[in-house]
Structure formats: C-alpha cells, structure tokens
Amino acid sequence: MLPVSGEVSTAVPRGRGRPARVDRASVLAAARLVVQREGPRGLSLRGVARELGVDPSTLYAYVDGKAGLVVALAEQAAEEAVLPEPGASGTESWEDACMEVCRAVRNALDAHPELALLDGEWLPLSSFNARATAALAAALVGSGLDAARCIDAAQILLYQVTALSRVERGLAAHWDHPEDIRRYHELVGERLHDAELGEAWDGLMTSAPGANFDRLFELGIASILLGLVAGRS
C-alpha cells in the first residue's frame, strides 16, 4: 500500500531488487523488523543485511558487529518505552504505586520485544533499567524502608518483573503447541497427590493462558511487597 499524501513510509525495503540506501537508522529499523518477526533470538547481522538487501559486511560501517547492534537496538527501544516518572503515581499507597510501575515495566517489555536483548549482561547498563529503578525507588519511599533498602528493593522488584516477563515469553511460544501443554499438564498432575490441589491445577490449565499469567504476575509482585513489609522490623 502506498502512503497517502503527507505521510512518510517507514517500511524498510526487503532484499530483492535494488538495495536500500543504508544508514544507521535504516539498519536499526531493519533489525527491529527482524526481532518483531523472528523474536530476539532470531536477530543476526545476516538477517538484517538480507532485510536491507546488502552484504553483511556493509553493516560494520554503522554498528560494531552484532554486540554493537544489540546495544543500539535495545537502547533505542528503552528510550521509547513508556514508564511512570519517579514519584508521579496518583495512587494512595506505596504498594499500589510499586504495582503500577511493575505493570508498566511488564507492558513495556511486551510492547518492545527488542528489550529482551538487554537480558543478562546488558540489562544493568540500560537506560530502561535506570528509569525503572528510579521509579520503583520513589514508590518505595513511603514503605518505611531506609534509602539504601529502597534502592535494593527497587532492583529486586525489577529483576523479578523481567524474570516473570521472560517466563511469559517462553510460555507464549508453547501455547501454539497443545501437545506440549497437555504433557506438562499431565506431568504436574501426576505429582499432585492432594485431590484439591489436583482440581485447582486442572482448572488452571483449562482457563485462558493470558488471564493465568496476569494473576501469577500480580501474585508474584504482591508476595515480594509483603516480604518487604515483614522485613522492615
């Protein structure tokens, strides 16, 4: 479809025909398309070059290999991700303020799959991590923890949210394979010798996956917040 008058197409030309004019912005745009289509693990210089219709060696003029591409792409996504400003929550309790930030981090990770590239060694260096930590620390000020504990707790919450989001991405990849889900259902069910636990597990596995994970996410974060309250004394 051609753009209407006054609009500029942001699509990156694919590999057939005349190669696209390459610059750093077009390299990052092509890399984002690869991640959105194939997932973070599918990112490669060869795939980006194919998207642009150029030789992979061309990309080295704009990024420092795959490592440089990963940092540039993920940091671009980090800047675009929407997070609450520190202290900007309109909620009445510090617990609600923390939960609001945690939900925003989860939503950002879902909306920007490129941020998954920051998992592990790159995550502590990202501007996304810095913004999320600052927002969580500000929300924790009302918890009664001292300043140092607020910073520690903010980082713990952030690591928990990113870990839960990583699990959610992994589970989502399996929902299209019902045989895998059925087998997992059976494996857990075989080990639940309590009848009530078995019934609860059956109910969980037959309900909507998204709703299940929403509940697990809220429970996981709430459990950490309860632990923070208990640890104040």
Secondary structure, DSSP 8 states (H G I E B T S, - for coil): ----TT--------SSSS-----HHHHHHHHHHHHHHH-GGG--HHHHHHHHTS-GGGGGGTSSHHHHHHHHHHHHHHHHS----TT----SSHHHHHHHHHHHHHHHHHH-GGGGGGTGGGGGG-HHHHHHHHHHHHHHGGGT--HHHHHHHHHHHHHHHHHHHHHHHHHHTTTT-HHHHHHHHHHHHHH--SHHHHHHHHHHHTS-HHHHHHHHHHHHHHHHHHHHHHTT-
